[in-house]
């Protein structure tokens, strides 16, 4: 199976070799789906930076893949937006995240990495300062897009943390500022209608959740900051109250766990499960992402009981019917590839036989799902409508074929640094 996984990953990488070929396929597919957000050239989730990441994960002896990575990174440069955002999934931040990882692996991209990381550190520090100013002047809620992984501080700090671990203390000041803001999320706030709520509450009227609530997910919710705080702790970078904040968040997530070891995506402001189905097991929302955050936090806190909660949630998947996982297709964000990343990493750390078997099961599902007739070998399940799945040909990491190929390559080469370092960006390790 590992040989087959390696073979499929290489085939997908070859199909994603030429950005001039990739672009029109993705554009036509996004237009057919009717949702432009399913493709953007400057996006780690859907576009060229994610494809570059795939080519960089292929061992360096394959010089052709380094050339492909160069071409995809160059293809992003015409799409850098004027507006600044700390997101490392969309916009300039996504290009910087990939360039920084590429620089560590290959020694290339030094100039853009240095310039880009300085830009990201400055923006991170300013974003954290603005949020603290808002709190200090009476705000009792923080915009979740400011602190989450997908759009905000959590993702940006993960990139700065990796760069700091590799090259010294250059960005520690910015990291400290952001960690301080994330720690402050764990303070309770007093609301007139709902009483005391955790500081990461989302007020009614939010663009994402009009009813408001408490988001448990890794991509958009509080599991992301928990994982980031744990990773910073293990790297020796801490601020006042960091351990206490991890404990508050971990205890809250454990309290929200359902009897079947799953989590609701959204907990209502009245304390009841709300919003999306409570049974999803994906990386972005549900078992895989939240369990991994708890495992990282348990290790950082030195608390095996917290680790055990996360491991037990993953083990429970092995006894459940696969359809109950409610995975949406093969991709990293909503689907099988993201769960494979988490389960395999945890299986390696824990030497757990159940998780090792589940790893092979998930990899087999991906291998068997390869579609030679699809332009990139795999298709993103954008939605499931009355007529069945709505499919799209997307090249990127979170929603596209590149992420699936990366997960397969990591499965085939679990101890090879270049094949696993990319998942740092996803808070997996």
URSULRA-V663948 format. One record per pair of residues at least 24 apart in sequence whose ideal C-beta (glycine too) atoms are under 10 Angstrom apart, sorted by the first residue. I is the first residue (numbers start at 1). J is the second residue. If there is no record, write none. Layout:
# URSULRA-V663948
i = {I,I}
j = {J,J}
This chain:
# URSULRA-V663948
i = {1,1,1,1,1,1,1,1,2,2,2,2,2,2,2,2,3,4,4,4,4,4,4,4,5,5,5,5,5,5,5,5,5,5,5,5,5,5,6,6,6,6,6,6,6,7,7,7,7,8,8,8,8,8,8,8,8,8,8,8,8,9,9,9,9,9,9,9,9,9,9,9,9,9,9,9,9,9,9,9,10,10,10,10,10,10,10,11,11,11,11,11,12,12,12,12,12,12,12,12,12,12,12,12,12,12,12,12,12,13,13,13,13,13,13,13,13,13,13,13,13,13,13,13,13,13,14,14,14,14,14,14,15,15,15,15,15,15,15,15,15,16,16,16,16,16,16,16,16,16,16,16,16,16,16,16,16,16,17,17,17,17,17,17,17,17,18,18,18,18,19,19,19,19,19,19,19,19,19,19,19,19,20,20,21,22,22,22,22,22,22,22,22,22,22,22,22,22,22,22,23,23,23,23,25,25,25,25,25,25,26,26,26,26,26,26,26,26,26,27,28,28,28,29,29,29,29,29,29,29,29,29,29,30,30,30,30,31,32,32,32,32,33,33,33,33,33,33,33,33,34,34,34,35,35,35,35,37,37,37,38,38,38,38,38,38,38,38,38,39,39,39,39,39,39,39,39,40,40,40,40,40,40,41,41,41,41,41,41,41,41,42,42,42,42,42,42,42,42,42,42,42,42,42,43,43,43,43,43,43,43,43,43,43,43,43,43,43,43,44,44,44,44,44,44,44,44,44,44,44,44,44,44,44,44,44,44,44,44,44,45,45,45,45,45,45,45,45,45,45,45,45,45,45,45,45,46,46,46,46,46,46,46,46,46,46,46,46,46,46,47,47,47,47,47,47,47,47,47,47,47,47,47,47,48,48,48,48,48,48,48,48,48,48,48,48,48,49,49,49,49,49,49,49,49,49,49,49,49,49,49,49,49,49,49,50,50,50,50,50,50,50,50,50,50,50,50,50,50,50,50,50,51,51,51,51,51,51,51,51,51,51,51,51,52,52,52,52,52,52,52,52,52,52,53,53,53,53,53,53,53,53,53,53,53,53,53,54,54,54,54,54,54,54,54,54,54,54,54,55,55,55,56,56,56,56,56,56,56,56,56,56,56,56,56,56,57,57,57,57,57,57,57,57,57,57,57,57,57,57,57,57,57,58,58,58,58,58,58,59,59,59,59,59,59,59,60,60,60,60,66,66,66,66,69,69,69,69,69,69,69,70,70,70,72,72,72,73,73,73,73,73,73,77,84,84,84,84,84,84,85,85,85,85,85,85,86,86,86,86,86,86,86,86,86,86,86,86,86,86,86,86,86,86,86,86,86,87,87,87,87,87,87,87,87,87,87,88,88,88,88,88,88,88,88,88,88,88,88,88,89,89,89,89,89,89,89,89,89,89,89,90,90,90,91,92,92,92,92,93,93,93,93,93,93,93,93,94,94,94,94,94,96,96,96,96,96,97,97,97,97,97,97,97,97,97,97,98,98,98,98,100,100,100,100,100,100,100,101,101,101,101,101,101,101,101,101,102,103,103,103,104,104,104,104,104,104,104,104,104,105,105,105,105,106,113,113,114,114,114,116,116,117,117,117,117,117,117,117,117,117,118,118,118,120,120,120,120,120,120,120,120,121,121,121,121,121,121,121,121,121,121,121,121,121,121,122,122,123,123,123,124,124,124,124,124,124,124,124,124,124,124,124,124,124,125,125,125,125,125,125,125,125,125,126,126,127,127,127,127,127,127,127,128,128,128,128,128,128,128,128,128,128,128,128,128,128,129,129,129,129,130,131,131,131,131,131,131,131,132,132,132,132,135,135,135,135,135,135,139,140,140,140,140,140,140,140,140,141,141,141,141,141,141,141,141,141,141,142,142,142,142,142,142,142,142,142,142,143,143,143,143,144,144,144,144,144,144,144,144,144,144,144,144,144,144,144,145,145,145,145,146,147,147,147,147,147,147,147,147,147,147,147,148,148,148,148,148,148,148,148,148,148,148,148,149,149,149,149,149,149,149,149,149,149,149,149,149,149,149,150,150,150,150,150,150,150,150,150,151,151,152,152,152,152,152,152,153,153,153,153,153,153,153,153,153,154,154,154,154,154,154,154,154,154,154,154,154,154,154,155,155,155,155,155,155,156,157,157,157,157,157,157,157,157,158,158,158,158,158,158,158,158,158,159,159,160,160,161,161,161,161,161,161,161,162,162,162,162,162,164,164,164,164,165,165,165,165,165,165,165,169,171,172,175,175,175,175,175,175,176,176,176,176,176,177,178,178,178,178,179,179,179,179,179,179,179,179,179,179,179,179,180,180,180,180,180,181,181,182,182,182,182,182,182,182,182,182,182,182,183,183,183,183,183,183,183,183,183,183,183,183,183,184,184,184,185,185,185,185,185,185,185,186,186,186,186,186,186,186,186,186,186,186,186,186,187,187,187,187,188,191,193,193,194,194,194,194,195,195,195,197,197,198,198,198,198,198,199,199,199,200,200,200,201,201,202,202,203,204,208,208,209,209,209,209,209,209,209,211,211,211,211,211,211,212,212,212,212,213,213,213,213,213,213,213,213,213,213,213,214,214,214,214,214,214,214,214,214,214,215,215,215,215,215,215,215,216,216,216,216,216,216,216,216,216,216,216,216,216,216,216,216,216,217,217,217,217,217,217,217,217,217,217,217,217,217,218,218,218,218,218,218,218,218,218,218,218,218,218,218,218,218,218,219,219,219,219,219,219,219,219,219,219,219,220,220,220,220,220,221,221,221,221,221,221,221,221,221,221,222,222,222,222,222,222,222,222,222,223,223,223,223,223,223,223,223,223,223,223,223,223,223,223,223,224,224,224,224,224,225,225,225,226,226,226,226,226,226,226,226,226,226,226,227,227,227,227,227,227,227,227,227,227,227,227,228,228,228,229,229,229,229,229,230,230,230,230,230,230,230,230,230,230,230,230,231,231,231,231,231,231,231,231,231,232,233,233,233,233,233,234,234,234,235,238,242,243,243,243,243,246,246,246,246,246,246,246,246,246,247,247,247,247,249,249,249,250,250,250,250,250,250,250,250,250,250,250,250,251,253,253,253,253,253,253,253,253,254,254,254,254,254,254,256,257,257,257,257,257,257,257,258,260,260,260,260,260,260,260,261,261,261,261,261,261,261,261,261,261,261,261,262,262,262,262,262,262,262,262,262,262,262,263,263,263,263,263,265,276,277,278,279,279,279,279,279,280,280,280,280,280,280,281,281,281,281,281,281,281,281,281,281,281,281,281,281,282,282,282,282,282,282,282,282,282,282,282,282,282,282,283,283,283,283,283,283,283,283,283,283,283,283,283,283,283,283,283,283,284,284,284,284,284,284,284,284,284,285,285,285,286,286,286,286,286,286,286,286,287,287,287,287,287,287,287,287,287,288,288,288,288,288,288,288,288,288,288,288,288,288,288,289,289,289,289,289,289,289,290,291,291,291,291,291,291,291,292,292,292,292,292,292,292,292,292,292,293,293,295,295,295,295,295,296,296,296,299,307,307,307,308,310,310,310,311,311,311,311,311,311,311,314,314,314,314,314,314,314,314,314,314,314,315,315,315,315,315,315,315,316,317,317,317,317,317,317,318,318,318,318,318,318,318,319,319,322,322,322,325,327,327,327,328,328,328,328,328,328,328,329,329,329,329,329,329,329,329,329,329,329,329,329,330,330,330,330,330,330,330,330,330,330,330,330,330,330,330,331,331,331,331,331,331,331,331,331,331,331,331,331,331,331,331,332,332,332,332,332,332,332,332,332,332,332,332,332,333,333,333,333,333,333,333,333,334,334,334,334,334,335,335,335,335,335,335,335,335,335,335,335,336,336,336,336,336,336,336,336,336,337,337,337,337,337,337,337,337,337,337,337,337,337,337,337,337,337,338,338,338,338,338,338,338,338,339,339,339,340,340,340,340,340,340,340,341,341,341,341,341,341,341,341,341,341,341,342,342,342,342,342,344,344,344,344,344,344,344,345,345,345,345,345,345,346,346,347,348,348,348,348,349,359,359,360,362,362,363,363,363,363,363,366,366,366,366,366,367,367,369,370,370,370,370,374,375,376,376,376,376,376,377,377,377,378,378,378,378,378,379,380,397,397,397,397,398,398}
j = {360,363,364,366,367,408,411,412,360,363,367,408,411,412,413,414,412,363,364,367,368,370,408,412,340,363,364,366,367,370,405,407,408,409,410,411,412,413,58,408,409,411,412,413,419,367,370,408,412,366,367,369,370,372,377,378,404,405,408,409,412,54,57,58,366,370,377,401,402,404,405,406,407,408,409,410,411,412,413,419,58,62,65,405,408,409,412,370,372,376,377,405,51,54,370,374,376,377,378,395,400,401,402,403,404,405,406,408,409,51,54,55,57,58,62,64,65,68,69,376,377,401,402,405,406,409,55,64,65,68,377,405,372,374,375,376,377,378,395,401,405,48,50,51,52,54,55,68,72,375,376,377,395,396,400,401,402,405,51,55,64,65,67,68,71,72,68,71,72,75,47,48,51,52,68,71,72,73,74,75,76,395,71,75,375,47,48,51,71,72,75,375,376,393,394,395,396,400,401,402,47,48,75,395,374,375,376,393,394,395,51,375,376,392,393,394,395,396,400,393,375,392,393,375,376,379,380,382,391,392,393,394,395,382,392,393,394,392,390,391,392,393,380,382,383,390,391,392,393,394,382,390,392,382,383,390,392,90,382,399,380,382,390,392,393,394,396,399,400,380,392,393,394,395,396,399,400,76,79,90,91,94,396,72,75,76,77,78,79,395,396,75,76,77,78,79,80,81,90,91,92,93,94,95,76,79,87,89,90,91,94,95,394,395,396,397,398,399,400,87,88,89,90,91,93,94,95,97,98,150,155,396,397,398,399,400,402,403,425,426,87,89,90,94,150,219,331,332,333,394,396,397,398,399,400,403,89,90,94,380,392,394,395,396,397,398,399,400,402,403,72,75,76,79,90,94,95,394,395,396,397,399,400,402,72,73,74,75,76,77,79,94,95,98,395,396,402,73,75,76,88,89,90,91,93,94,95,96,97,98,99,102,396,397,402,89,94,98,332,394,395,396,397,398,399,400,401,402,403,406,422,425,75,76,98,376,395,396,397,400,401,402,403,405,76,94,95,98,99,101,102,109,397,402,94,97,98,101,102,396,397,402,403,406,421,422,425,395,396,397,400,401,402,403,404,405,406,409,422,102,402,405,98,99,101,102,103,104,105,106,108,109,406,418,421,422,101,102,105,402,405,406,409,410,413,416,417,418,419,420,421,422,423,405,406,409,413,418,419,105,409,413,416,417,418,419,105,106,107,418,102,105,106,108,98,99,102,105,106,108,109,102,108,109,98,395,402,98,99,102,108,109,112,112,119,120,122,123,126,127,123,127,145,151,152,156,120,121,123,124,125,126,127,128,145,146,147,151,152,153,154,155,156,157,159,160,178,123,145,148,149,150,151,152,153,155,156,120,149,150,151,152,154,155,156,157,158,159,160,425,149,150,151,155,219,333,396,397,398,425,426,150,151,155,151,116,119,120,123,119,120,123,124,151,155,156,159,155,159,396,397,425,120,156,159,160,163,155,156,158,159,160,162,163,422,424,425,159,397,422,425,159,160,162,163,166,167,425,159,162,163,166,418,421,422,424,425,422,163,166,167,162,163,165,166,167,417,418,421,424,417,418,421,422,418,163,167,163,167,170,159,163,159,160,162,163,164,167,170,171,174,170,171,174,155,156,157,159,160,163,171,174,156,157,159,160,163,164,170,171,172,173,174,175,177,178,171,174,153,156,174,152,153,155,156,157,159,160,171,173,174,175,177,178,181,156,160,171,173,174,175,176,177,178,174,177,152,153,156,174,177,178,181,152,153,156,157,174,175,176,177,178,179,180,181,182,184,177,178,180,181,181,177,178,180,181,182,184,185,177,180,181,184,181,184,185,187,189,199,189,189,190,191,192,197,199,201,203,189,191,197,199,200,201,202,203,206,212,181,182,184,185,189,199,200,201,202,203,202,203,206,207,185,200,201,202,203,206,207,208,209,214,215,220,221,222,224,206,207,208,220,181,178,181,182,184,185,199,200,222,224,225,228,200,208,215,217,218,219,220,221,222,223,224,225,217,218,219,220,221,223,224,225,227,228,284,289,425,426,427,217,218,219,220,221,224,284,333,398,219,220,178,181,182,220,224,225,177,178,179,181,182,185,224,225,228,178,182,218,219,220,222,223,224,225,226,227,228,229,427,219,224,228,425,426,427,228,181,182,225,228,229,231,232,237,224,227,228,231,232,424,425,426,427,424,425,232,237,228,231,232,234,235,237,424,231,235,421,424,425,232,235,236,237,231,232,234,235,236,237,424,237,237,237,228,232,235,237,238,239,232,237,238,239,240,239,225,228,232,239,225,228,229,232,233,237,238,239,240,241,242,245,239,240,241,242,245,225,239,222,224,225,226,228,229,232,239,242,245,249,225,229,238,239,240,241,242,243,244,245,246,248,249,239,241,245,222,225,226,229,245,248,249,222,225,226,229,241,242,244,245,246,247,248,249,252,241,244,245,248,248,269,269,270,268,269,270,271,269,270,271,269,271,222,248,249,252,267,245,248,249,225,249,252,267,269,266,269,269,269,266,275,265,266,268,269,274,275,276,266,268,269,270,274,275,266,268,269,274,264,265,266,267,268,269,270,272,273,274,275,252,256,264,266,267,268,269,271,274,275,264,265,266,267,275,276,285,252,253,256,257,263,264,265,266,267,273,275,278,285,286,289,290,293,263,265,266,276,280,282,283,284,285,286,289,290,293,282,283,284,285,286,288,289,290,291,292,293,333,338,342,426,427,428,282,283,284,285,289,333,334,338,398,426,427,265,266,284,285,289,253,263,265,266,267,284,285,289,290,293,248,249,250,252,253,256,267,290,293,249,250,253,263,284,285,286,289,290,291,292,293,294,296,297,427,284,289,290,293,427,249,293,427,250,252,253,290,292,293,294,296,297,300,427,289,290,292,293,294,295,296,297,300,426,427,428,293,296,427,293,296,297,300,301,292,293,294,295,296,297,298,299,300,301,306,427,293,296,297,299,300,424,427,428,429,300,296,297,299,300,301,296,299,300,300,300,300,297,300,301,302,293,294,296,297,298,300,301,303,306,297,301,303,306,293,294,297,293,294,296,297,298,300,301,303,305,306,309,310,306,290,291,293,294,297,306,309,310,290,294,305,306,309,310,290,287,290,291,294,309,312,313,313,287,313,316,317,319,320,324,287,291,309,310,312,313,314,315,316,317,319,320,286,287,290,291,313,316,317,320,324,325,326,287,289,290,291,313,290,326,326,326,320,323,324,325,326,324,325,326,327,328,334,313,314,316,317,320,322,324,325,326,327,336,338,339,342,325,326,327,328,331,332,333,334,335,336,337,338,339,342,327,331,332,333,334,335,336,337,338,339,340,341,342,398,403,426,427,428,328,331,332,333,334,335,338,398,426,326,333,334,313,317,325,326,327,334,338,339,313,314,316,317,320,325,339,342,343,313,314,317,325,327,338,339,340,341,342,343,346,362,428,333,338,339,342,426,427,428,342,315,316,317,339,342,343,346,338,341,342,343,345,346,426,427,428,429,342,427,342,345,346,349,350,427,428,429,349,346,349,350,350,342,346,350,346,347,349,350,352,354,355,339,342,343,346,347,350,352,354,355,358,359,343,346,350,352,354,355,358,354,343,354,355,358,361,362,343,352,354,355,357,358,361,354,358,361,362,365,362,362,365,381,380,381,382,383,384,389,399,369,378,379,380,381,382,383,384,389,391,392,399,404,365,366,369,370,371,377,378,379,380,381,401,403,404,407,408,366,378,379,380,381,394,396,397,398,399,400,401,402,403,404,407,396,397,398,399,400,402,403,404,406,407,423,426,428,380,396,397,398,399,400,403,426,380,381,382,398,399,365,366,369,378,380,381,398,399,403,404,407,361,362,363,365,366,369,378,404,407,362,363,365,366,369,378,397,398,401,403,404,405,406,407,408,410,411,362,398,403,404,407,423,426,428,365,366,407,365,366,404,407,408,410,411,403,406,407,410,411,420,422,423,426,428,429,423,426,427,428,429,407,410,411,414,420,423,428,410,414,420,423,428,429,428,429,414,414,415,420,429,429,411,414,411,407,411,407,408,410,411,412,404,405,407,408,411,408,411,404,401,404,405,408,401,401,400,401,402,404,405,401,404,405,402,403,404,405,408,404,404,422,423,425,426,425,426}
